């Protein structure tokens, strides 16, 4: 059973020829079906697709915005430029005039031709639509639909009064005063009702350390998080109705990996993989979760490193044939859904280090280490600079994971290998670990990772940390370190807290600032010469001085004496570290590599001297 739309899945000449030869039947201009198909059934199955084809500027409204399909009697309601009716066999498309300032959103529809996006009335607008006078769009919404929408609107705005205010705001823009009055009265009713569904609806099971925590549901329009009964740990929480929980959103791929996965939306990204950071697994089948390998560190990188250099055996992707790049070979690993998904814009590969020192992709194997290969377009030496940044951080007293430079095959530049610090160290360990970045803590999407401030980060940290003073001092040191090494990428996703819990306990045992990660001097790379701090501190992101950090310390509630001592100690330790640091021996560094290494250190020296 199929439908053919001229200009979309069939051309005009072919449609005309097949209609003339009796293979297709024309329903109306530009719309055909197979001659052997039942016309009435086919039209109803593809009703929304037909409406979008005929009226691309219109949007689903009234009952159709809720059902995302025709009503049982074959009516599809849309709003657009004019009042009109279009009948195609058993389908009747009923269009009314859209308000001058409609509130619409996108929904996903699925039929046998695939998924597509269609505009629909927002929840507040469709609720107002149920009260339109002398409107068939209104009469199509029965009492149960009104009740369901009333509950959803109140949930959206947390209270009846704020929901009513939002409805009035929309109504006034469109001169729907009578509708707003009726809607406000109706908001007092709240009987239960089963939510509507369409074929694009998905259900995903979410587990932490292999134990189910809850379910993610998407009905084609919005997300809902259902916590499993008995699970009281507040790891995943839906703070904004209809939105993907920020903790889950923070796990999704960005940048290079997102492009490798063909820029999928949230639904498709979550369906394309199963394994994520923070020991999270997500699948549409519970059995799949049980079959996935547990991410447990059985072999420490410390056993296969010497003076900052990897001494094990690299068995990951290489350049391969001349016609295939390393990036293409790495991308092939992600074709498998069991390959762990990583966030962050940098090219990364999930790896497994076994007891013999072999480093292999972690597809169907525990994910224990992260490989960061050399970049392109001027970022070829990014692993080298990140190694120096992490080493400087470690030498000034910041906790850092174990990390090494890895000599790569096929004449490739060295890569950086980092050991995960958010996984268990043995199968017998009962501690449960999760890493939550500050985007998630502040209920922000990944796209907003540069929009916060250090003061906002500090407030979120104080509220959740089990040792807030020490963590705020650490946050102050991290902010100072970022300025002194010219790290312009310490945004909200590059800072996190490490949460630890015990099985069956309702609260986290420890919530502390995580070890240092993704630290790098950015201004040595092309286009970033004038890079500033990613997050403003006391309203500034450049030309930072001691007084700025002392003001920050005062704002977040730190003692001046402790802040002064920390700043002095950081400056002294960093100055010594800059003079003592050396690149790992065992690699024949090019003049470019040596040059960018020294350039970074000179930047650090200059900023230490200029800091007052």
BELRABEL-V243843 format. One record per residue. N is the residue number from 0. RES is the residue in one letter. SS is DSSP state (~ for helix, > for strand, _ for the rest). OMEGA is omega in whole degrees, 0 to 359 (NA if undefined). Layout:
n=N res=RES ss=SS omega=OMEGA
n=N res=RES ss=SS omega=OMEGA
This chain:
n=0 res=X ss=_ omega=183
n=1 res=X ss=_ omega=176
n=2 res=X ss=> omega=183
n=3 res=X ss=> omega=181
n=4 res=X ss=> omega=183
n=5 res=X ss=> omega=181
n=6 res=X ss=_ omega=179
n=7 res=X ss=_ omega=179
n=8 res=X ss=_ omega=174
n=9 res=X ss=> omega=178
n=10 res=X ss=_ omega=187
n=11 res=X ss=~ omega=183
n=12 res=X ss=~ omega=182
n=13 res=X ss=~ omega=179
n=14 res=X ss=~ omega=180
n=15 res=X ss=~ omega=181
n=16 res=X ss=~ omega=183
n=17 res=X ss=~ omega=175
n=18 res=X ss=~ omega=179
n=19 res=X ss=~ omega=181
n=20 res=X ss=_ omega=175
n=21 res=X ss=_ omega=180
n=22 res=X ss=_ omega=180
n=23 res=X ss=> omega=174
n=24 res=X ss=> omega=179
n=25 res=X ss=> omega=178
n=26 res=X ss=> omega=172
n=27 res=X ss=> omega=186
n=28 res=X ss=_ omega=177
n=29 res=X ss=_ omega=184
n=30 res=X ss=> omega=182
n=31 res=X ss=> omega=172
n=32 res=X ss=> omega=175
n=33 res=X ss=> omega=182
n=34 res=X ss=_ omega=183
n=35 res=X ss=_ omega=184
n=36 res=X ss=_ omega=174
n=37 res=X ss=_ omega=188
n=38 res=X ss=~ omega=183
n=39 res=X ss=~ omega=181
n=40 res=X ss=~ omega=182
n=41 res=X ss=~ omega=181
n=42 res=X ss=~ omega=180
n=43 res=X ss=~ omega=180
n=44 res=X ss=~ omega=183
n=45 res=X ss=_ omega=186
n=46 res=X ss=~ omega=183
n=47 res=X ss=~ omega=178
n=48 res=X ss=~ omega=179
n=49 res=X ss=~ omega=181
n=50 res=X ss=~ omega=179
n=51 res=X ss=~ omega=179
n=52 res=X ss=~ omega=183
n=53 res=X ss=~ omega=185
n=54 res=X ss=_ omega=186
n=55 res=X ss=_ omega=182
n=56 res=X ss=_ omega=179
n=57 res=X ss=_ omega=179
n=58 res=X ss=> omega=178
n=59 res=X ss=> omega=180
n=60 res=X ss=_ omega=178
n=61 res=X ss=~ omega=184
n=62 res=X ss=~ omega=181
n=63 res=X ss=~ omega=176
n=64 res=X ss=~ omega=177
n=65 res=X ss=~ omega=183
n=66 res=X ss=~ omega=189
n=67 res=X ss=_ omega=183
n=68 res=X ss=_ omega=176
n=69 res=X ss=_ omega=173
n=70 res=X ss=_ omega=181
n=71 res=X ss=_ omega=179
n=72 res=X ss=_ omega=171
n=73 res=X ss=_ omega=179
n=74 res=X ss=> omega=177
n=75 res=X ss=> omega=186
n=76 res=X ss=> omega=178
n=77 res=X ss=> omega=175
n=78 res=X ss=> omega=184
n=79 res=X ss=> omega=189
n=80 res=X ss=_ omega=187
n=81 res=X ss=_ omega=172
n=82 res=X ss=_ omega=177
n=83 res=X ss=> omega=178
n=84 res=X ss=> omega=177
n=85 res=X ss=> omega=180
n=86 res=X ss=> omega=175
n=87 res=X ss=> omega=185
n=88 res=X ss=_ omega=183
n=89 res=X ss=_ omega=180
n=90 res=X ss=> omega=174
n=91 res=X ss=> omega=178
n=92 res=X ss=> omega=184
n=93 res=X ss=> omega=183
n=94 res=X ss=> omega=171
n=95 res=X ss=> omega=182
n=96 res=X ss=> omega=179
n=97 res=X ss=_ omega=176
n=98 res=X ss=_ omega=184
n=99 res=X ss=_ omega=181
n=100 res=X ss=_ omega=184
n=101 res=X ss=_ omega=174
n=102 res=X ss=_ omega=185
n=103 res=X ss=> omega=177
n=104 res=X ss=> omega=179
n=105 res=X ss=> omega=174
n=106 res=X ss=> omega=181
n=107 res=X ss=> omega=179
n=108 res=X ss=> omega=178
n=109 res=X ss=> omega=170
n=110 res=X ss=> omega=186
n=111 res=X ss=_ omega=176
n=112 res=X ss=_ omega=178
n=113 res=X ss=> omega=180
n=114 res=X ss=> omega=174
n=115 res=X ss=> omega=182
n=116 res=X ss=> omega=179
n=117 res=X ss=> omega=178
n=118 res=X ss=> omega=180
n=119 res=X ss=> omega=174
n=120 res=X ss=> omega=174
n=121 res=X ss=_ omega=182
n=122 res=X ss=~ omega=177
n=123 res=X ss=~ omega=182
n=124 res=X ss=~ omega=182
n=125 res=X ss=~ omega=175
n=126 res=X ss=~ omega=176
n=127 res=X ss=~ omega=181
n=128 res=X ss=~ omega=181
n=129 res=X ss=_ omega=182
n=130 res=X ss=_ omega=178
n=131 res=X ss=_ omega=181
n=132 res=X ss=_ omega=179
n=133 res=X ss=_ omega=182
n=134 res=X ss=_ omega=176
n=135 res=X ss=~ omega=176
n=136 res=X ss=~ omega=180
n=137 res=X ss=~ omega=183
n=138 res=X ss=~ omega=179
n=139 res=X ss=_ omega=181
n=140 res=X ss=_ omega=181
n=141 res=X ss=_ omega=186
n=142 res=X ss=~ omega=182
n=143 res=X ss=~ omega=177
n=144 res=X ss=~ omega=178
n=145 res=X ss=~ omega=180
n=146 res=X ss=~ omega=180
n=147 res=X ss=~ omega=179
n=148 res=X ss=~ omega=178
n=149 res=X ss=~ omega=179
n=150 res=X ss=~ omega=183
n=151 res=X ss=~ omega=179
n=152 res=X ss=~ omega=178
n=153 res=X ss=~ omega=178
n=154 res=X ss=~ omega=181
n=155 res=X ss=~ omega=187
n=156 res=X ss=~ omega=171
n=157 res=X ss=_ omega=181
n=158 res=X ss=_ omega=181
n=159 res=X ss=~ omega=183
n=160 res=X ss=~ omega=180
n=161 res=X ss=~ omega=176
n=162 res=X ss=~ omega=179
n=163 res=X ss=~ omega=178
n=164 res=X ss=~ omega=180
n=165 res=X ss=~ omega=178
n=166 res=X ss=~ omega=178
n=167 res=X ss=~ omega=179
n=168 res=X ss=~ omega=178
n=169 res=X ss=~ omega=183
n=170 res=X ss=~ omega=181
n=171 res=X ss=~ omega=179
n=172 res=X ss=~ omega=184
n=173 res=X ss=_ omega=180
n=174 res=X ss=_ omega=177
n=175 res=X ss=_ omega=186
n=176 res=X ss=~ omega=180
n=177 res=X ss=~ omega=180
n=178 res=X ss=~ omega=180
n=179 res=X ss=~ omega=178
n=180 res=X ss=~ omega=180
n=181 res=X ss=~ omega=181
n=182 res=X ss=~ omega=181
n=183 res=X ss=~ omega=178
n=184 res=X ss=~ omega=185
n=185 res=X ss=~ omega=184
n=186 res=X ss=_ omega=181
n=187 res=X ss=_ omega=182
n=188 res=X ss=_ omega=182
n=189 res=X ss=_ omega=173
n=190 res=X ss=_ omega=183
n=191 res=X ss=_ omega=179
n=192 res=X ss=_ omega=178
n=193 res=X ss=_ omega=182
n=194 res=X ss=_ omega=178
n=195 res=X ss=_ omega=181
n=196 res=X ss=_ omega=167
n=197 res=X ss=_ omega=189
n=198 res=X ss=_ omega=176
n=199 res=X ss=_ omega=183
n=200 res=X ss=_ omega=178
n=201 res=X ss=> omega=177
n=202 res=X ss=> omega=181
n=203 res=X ss=> omega=178
n=204 res=X ss=> omega=183
n=205 res=X ss=> omega=180
n=206 res=X ss=> omega=177
n=207 res=X ss=> omega=187
n=208 res=X ss=_ omega=176
n=209 res=X ss=_ omega=181
n=210 res=X ss=> omega=183
n=211 res=X ss=> omega=179
n=212 res=X ss=> omega=183
n=213 res=X ss=> omega=183
n=214 res=X ss=> omega=172
n=215 res=X ss=> omega=179
n=216 res=X ss=> omega=176
n=217 res=X ss=> omega=184
n=218 res=X ss=_ omega=183
n=219 res=X ss=_ omega=182
n=220 res=X ss=_ omega=184
n=221 res=X ss=_ omega=181
n=222 res=X ss=> omega=169
n=223 res=X ss=> omega=178
n=224 res=X ss=> omega=177
n=225 res=X ss=> omega=178
n=226 res=X ss=> omega=178
n=227 res=X ss=_ omega=180
n=228 res=X ss=_ omega=181
n=229 res=X ss=_ omega=177
n=230 res=X ss=_ omega=187
n=231 res=X ss=_ omega=180
n=232 res=X ss=_ omega=184
n=233 res=X ss=_ omega=180
n=234 res=X ss=_ omega=177
n=235 res=X ss=_ omega=180
n=236 res=X ss=_ omega=180
n=237 res=X ss=_ omega=185
n=238 res=X ss=_ omega=179
n=239 res=X ss=_ omega=181
n=240 res=X ss=_ omega=178
n=241 res=X ss=> omega=181
n=242 res=X ss=_ omega=174
n=243 res=X ss=_ omega=179
n=244 res=X ss=_ omega=186
n=245 res=X ss=~ omega=179
n=246 res=X ss=~ omega=178
n=247 res=X ss=~ omega=179
n=248 res=X ss=~ omega=182
n=249 res=X ss=_ omega=180
n=250 res=X ss=_ omega=187
n=251 res=X ss=_ omega=180
n=252 res=X ss=_ omega=175
n=253 res=X ss=_ omega=168
n=254 res=X ss=~ omega=186
n=255 res=X ss=~ omega=182
n=256 res=X ss=~ omega=178
n=257 res=X ss=~ omega=177
n=258 res=X ss=~ omega=177
n=259 res=X ss=~ omega=179
n=260 res=X ss=_ omega=173
n=261 res=X ss=_ omega=174
n=262 res=X ss=_ omega=180
n=263 res=X ss=_ omega=175
n=264 res=X ss=_ omega=184
n=265 res=X ss=~ omega=181
n=266 res=X ss=~ omega=183
n=267 res=X ss=~ omega=178
n=268 res=X ss=~ omega=181
n=269 res=X ss=~ omega=178
n=270 res=X ss=~ omega=183
n=271 res=X ss=~ omega=182
n=272 res=X ss=_ omega=181
n=273 res=X ss=_ omega=188
n=274 res=X ss=> omega=184
n=275 res=X ss=> omega=175
n=276 res=X ss=_ omega=178
n=277 res=X ss=_ omega=175
n=278 res=X ss=_ omega=180
n=279 res=X ss=> omega=173
n=280 res=X ss=> omega=183
n=281 res=X ss=> omega=181
n=282 res=X ss=> omega=178
n=283 res=X ss=_ omega=180
n=284 res=X ss=_ omega=181
n=285 res=X ss=~ omega=181
n=286 res=X ss=~ omega=179
n=287 res=X ss=~ omega=181
n=288 res=X ss=~ omega=181
n=289 res=X ss=~ omega=183
n=290 res=X ss=~ omega=182
n=291 res=X ss=_ omega=179
n=292 res=X ss=_ omega=177
n=293 res=X ss=_ omega=179
n=294 res=X ss=_ omega=181
n=295 res=X ss=> omega=182
n=296 res=X ss=_ omega=180
n=297 res=X ss=_ omega=179
n=298 res=X ss=_ omega=180
n=299 res=X ss=_ omega=178
n=300 res=X ss=~ omega=180
n=301 res=X ss=~ omega=179
n=302 res=X ss=~ omega=184
n=303 res=X ss=~ omega=176
n=304 res=X ss=> omega=178
n=305 res=X ss=> omega=178
n=306 res=X ss=_ omega=175
n=307 res=X ss=_ omega=182
n=308 res=X ss=> omega=179
n=309 res=X ss=> omega=182
n=310 res=X ss=_ omega=178
n=311 res=X ss=_ omega=184
n=312 res=X ss=> omega=179
n=313 res=X ss=> omega=179
n=314 res=X ss=_ omega=177
n=315 res=X ss=_ omega=181
n=316 res=X ss=_ omega=175
n=317 res=X ss=_ omega=179
n=318 res=X ss=_ omega=180
n=319 res=X ss=_ omega=180
n=320 res=X ss=_ omega=183
n=321 res=X ss=_ omega=184
n=322 res=X ss=_ omega=183
n=323 res=X ss=_ omega=181
n=324 res=X ss=_ omega=175
n=325 res=X ss=~ omega=181
n=326 res=X ss=~ omega=180
n=327 res=X ss=~ omega=179
n=328 res=X ss=~ omega=177
n=329 res=X ss=~ omega=180
n=330 res=X ss=~ omega=180
n=331 res=X ss=~ omega=179
n=332 res=X ss=~ omega=183
n=333 res=X ss=_ omega=175
n=334 res=X ss=_ omega=181
n=335 res=X ss=_ omega=185
n=336 res=X ss=_ omega=180
n=337 res=X ss=_ omega=174
n=338 res=X ss=_ omega=182
n=339 res=X ss=_ omega=177
n=340 res=X ss=> omega=182
n=341 res=X ss=_ omega=174
n=342 res=X ss=_ omega=181
n=343 res=X ss=_ omega=185
n=344 res=X ss=_ omega=183
n=345 res=X ss=_ omega=175
n=346 res=X ss=_ omega=182
n=347 res=X ss=_ omega=177
n=348 res=X ss=> omega=176
n=349 res=X ss=> omega=187
n=350 res=X ss=> omega=177
n=351 res=X ss=> omega=177
n=352 res=X ss=> omega=182
n=353 res=X ss=_ omega=187
n=354 res=X ss=_ omega=177
n=355 res=X ss=_ omega=179
n=356 res=X ss=_ omega=178
n=357 res=X ss=> omega=181
n=358 res=X ss=> omega=185
n=359 res=X ss=> omega=176
n=360 res=X ss=> omega=188
n=361 res=X ss=_ omega=171
n=362 res=X ss=_ omega=182
n=363 res=X ss=_ omega=177
n=364 res=X ss=_ omega=177
n=365 res=X ss=_ omega=179
n=366 res=X ss=_ omega=187
n=367 res=X ss=_ omega=184
n=368 res=X ss=> omega=179
n=369 res=X ss=> omega=178
n=370 res=X ss=> omega=178
n=371 res=X ss=> omega=181
n=372 res=X ss=_ omega=178
n=373 res=X ss=_ omega=180
n=374 res=X ss=_ omega=179
n=375 res=X ss=_ omega=175
n=376 res=X ss=_ omega=177
n=377 res=X ss=_ omega=180
n=378 res=X ss=_ omega=182
n=379 res=X ss=_ omega=184
n=380 res=X ss=_ omega=179
n=381 res=X ss=~ omega=178
n=382 res=X ss=~ omega=181
n=383 res=X ss=~ omega=180
n=384 res=X ss=~ omega=178
n=385 res=X ss=~ omega=177
n=386 res=X ss=~ omega=180
n=387 res=X ss=~ omega=180
n=388 res=X ss=~ omega=179
n=389 res=X ss=~ omega=180
n=390 res=X ss=~ omega=176
n=391 res=X ss=~ omega=178
n=392 res=X ss=~ omega=179
n=393 res=X ss=~ omega=184
n=394 res=X ss=~ omega=178
n=395 res=X ss=_ omega=175
n=396 res=X ss=_ omega=176
n=397 res=X ss=_ omega=176
n=398 res=X ss=_ omega=181
n=399 res=X ss=> omega=175
n=400 res=X ss=_ omega=174
n=401 res=X ss=_ omega=183
n=402 res=X ss=> omega=180
n=403 res=X ss=> omega=167
n=404 res=X ss=> omega=183
n=405 res=X ss=> omega=172
n=406 res=X ss=_ omega=186
n=407 res=X ss=_ omega=179
n=408 res=X ss=_ omega=173
n=409 res=X ss=_ omega=178
n=410 res=X ss=_ omega=177
n=411 res=X ss=_ omega=178
n=412 res=X ss=_ omega=182
n=413 res=X ss=_ omega=175
n=414 res=X ss=> omega=176
n=415 res=X ss=> omega=178
n=416 res=X ss=> omega=183
n=417 res=X ss=> omega=179
n=418 res=X ss=> omega=179
n=419 res=X ss=_ omega=179
n=420 res=X ss=_ omega=183
n=421 res=X ss=_ omega=179
n=422 res=X ss=_ omega=181
n=423 res=X ss=> omega=183
n=424 res=X ss=_ omega=178
n=425 res=X ss=_ omega=179
n=426 res=X ss=_ omega=182
n=427 res=X ss=_ omega=181
n=428 res=X ss=_ omega=183
n=429 res=X ss=_ omega=181
n=430 res=X ss=_ omega=177
n=431 res=X ss=> omega=186
n=432 res=X ss=> omega=175
n=433 res=X ss=> omega=177
n=434 res=X ss=> omega=180
n=435 res=X ss=> omega=182
n=436 res=X ss=> omega=186
n=437 res=X ss=~ omega=172
n=438 res=X ss=~ omega=179
n=439 res=X ss=~ omega=181
n=440 res=X ss=~ omega=182
n=441 res=X ss=_ omega=179
n=442 res=X ss=_ omega=180
n=443 res=X ss=_ omega=174
n=444 res=X ss=_ omega=182
n=445 res=X ss=~ omega=181
n=446 res=X ss=~ omega=181
n=447 res=X ss=~ omega=186
n=448 res=X ss=_ omega=178
n=449 res=X ss=_ omega=189
n=450 res=X ss=_ omega=181
n=451 res=X ss=_ omega=177
n=452 res=X ss=> omega=178
n=453 res=X ss=~ omega=178
n=454 res=X ss=~ omega=177
n=455 res=X ss=~ omega=178
n=456 res=X ss=~ omega=180
n=457 res=X ss=~ omega=179
n=458 res=X ss=~ omega=179
n=459 res=X ss=~ omega=181
n=460 res=X ss=~ omega=180
n=461 res=X ss=~ omega=184
n=462 res=X ss=~ omega=188
n=463 res=X ss=~ omega=185
n=464 res=X ss=_ omega=175
n=465 res=X ss=_ omega=173
n=466 res=X ss=_ omega=191
n=467 res=X ss=~ omega=182
n=468 res=X ss=~ omega=180
n=469 res=X ss=~ omega=179
n=470 res=X ss=~ omega=177
n=471 res=X ss=~ omega=173
n=472 res=X ss=~ omega=178
n=473 res=X ss=~ omega=177
n=474 res=X ss=~ omega=176
n=475 res=X ss=~ omega=180
n=476 res=X ss=~ omega=179
n=477 res=X ss=~ omega=179
n=478 res=X ss=~ omega=178
n=479 res=X ss=~ omega=179
n=480 res=X ss=~ omega=180
n=481 res=X ss=~ omega=179
n=482 res=X ss=~ omega=185
n=483 res=X ss=~ omega=178
n=484 res=X ss=_ omega=179
n=485 res=X ss=_ omega=176
n=486 res=X ss=_ omega=181
n=487 res=X ss=_ omega=183
n=488 res=X ss=_ omega=176
n=489 res=X ss=_ omega=180
n=490 res=X ss=_ omega=188
n=491 res=X ss=_ omega=177
n=492 res=X ss=_ omega=178
n=493 res=X ss=_ omega=170
n=494 res=X ss=_ omega=184
n=495 res=X ss=> omega=170
n=496 res=X ss=> omega=177
n=497 res=X ss=> omega=182
n=498 res=X ss=> omega=177
n=499 res=X ss=> omega=180
n=500 res=X ss=> omega=174
n=501 res=X ss=_ omega=182
n=502 res=X ss=_ omega=174
n=503 res=X ss=_ omega=176
n=504 res=X ss=_ omega=186
n=505 res=X ss=_ omega=180
n=506 res=X ss=_ omega=177
n=507 res=X ss=_ omega=179
n=508 res=X ss=_ omega=179
n=509 res=X ss=> omega=170
n=510 res=X ss=> omega=185
n=511 res=X ss=> omega=173
n=512 res=X ss=> omega=181
n=513 res=X ss=_ omega=171
n=514 res=X ss=_ omega=179
n=515 res=X ss=> omega=174
n=516 res=X ss=_ omega=178
n=517 res=X ss=_ omega=176
n=518 res=X ss=_ omega=182
n=519 res=X ss=_ omega=173
n=520 res=X ss=_ omega=188
n=521 res=X ss=_ omega=191
n=522 res=X ss=_ omega=177
n=523 res=X ss=_ omega=184
n=524 res=X ss=_ omega=185
n=525 res=X ss=_ omega=177
n=526 res=X ss=_ omega=183
n=527 res=X ss=_ omega=184
n=528 res=X ss=_ omega=182
n=529 res=X ss=_ omega=181
n=530 res=X ss=_ omega=179
n=531 res=X ss=_ omega=176
n=532 res=X ss=_ omega=181
n=533 res=X ss=_ omega=182
n=534 res=X ss=_ omega=180
n=535 res=X ss=> omega=177
n=536 res=X ss=> omega=188
n=537 res=X ss=_ omega=177
n=538 res=X ss=_ omega=183
n=539 res=X ss=> omega=174
n=540 res=X ss=_ omega=181
n=541 res=X ss=_ omega=179
n=542 res=X ss=_ omega=184
n=543 res=X ss=_ omega=180
n=544 res=X ss=_ omega=182
n=545 res=X ss=~ omega=183
n=546 res=X ss=~ omega=178
n=547 res=X ss=~ omega=181
n=548 res=X ss=~ omega=176
n=549 res=X ss=~ omega=176
n=550 res=X ss=~ omega=177
n=551 res=X ss=~ omega=180
n=552 res=X ss=~ omega=179
n=553 res=X ss=~ omega=181
n=554 res=X ss=~ omega=185
n=555 res=X ss=~ omega=174
n=556 res=X ss=_ omega=177
n=557 res=X ss=_ omega=177
n=558 res=X ss=_ omega=181
n=559 res=X ss=~ omega=182
n=560 res=X ss=~ omega=180
n=561 res=X ss=~ omega=179
n=562 res=X ss=~ omega=178
n=563 res=X ss=~ omega=181
n=564 res=X ss=~ omega=180
n=565 res=X ss=~ omega=180
n=566 res=X ss=~ omega=179
n=567 res=X ss=~ omega=181
n=568 res=X ss=~ omega=180
n=569 res=X ss=~ omega=179
n=570 res=X ss=~ omega=181
n=571 res=X ss=~ omega=182
n=572 res=X ss=~ omega=181
n=573 res=X ss=~ omega=179
n=574 res=X ss=~ omega=178
n=575 res=X ss=~ omega=182
n=576 res=X ss=~ omega=180
n=577 res=X ss=~ omega=181
n=578 res=X ss=~ omega=186
n=579 res=X ss=~ omega=188
n=580 res=X ss=_ omega=176
n=581 res=X ss=_ omega=176
n=582 res=X ss=_ omega=180
n=583 res=X ss=_ omega=177
n=584 res=X ss=_ omega=179
n=585 res=X ss=_ omega=177
n=586 res=X ss=_ omega=177
n=587 res=X ss=_ omega=185
n=588 res=X ss=_ omega=177
n=589 res=X ss=_ omega=178
n=590 res=X ss=~ omega=177
n=591 res=X ss=~ omega=180
n=592 res=X ss=~ omega=179
n=593 res=X ss=~ omega=181
n=594 res=X ss=~ omega=181
n=595 res=X ss=~ omega=175
n=596 res=X ss=~ omega=180
n=597 res=X ss=~ omega=177
n=598 res=X ss=~ omega=179
n=599 res=X ss=~ omega=182
n=600 res=X ss=~ omega=178
n=601 res=X ss=~ omega=177
n=602 res=X ss=~ omega=179
n=603 res=X ss=~ omega=180
n=604 res=X ss=~ omega=183
n=605 res=X ss=~ omega=182
n=606 res=X ss=~ omega=177
n=607 res=X ss=~ omega=181
n=608 res=X ss=~ omega=184
n=609 res=X ss=~ omega=183
n=610 res=X ss=_ omega=183
n=611 res=X ss=_ omega=NA
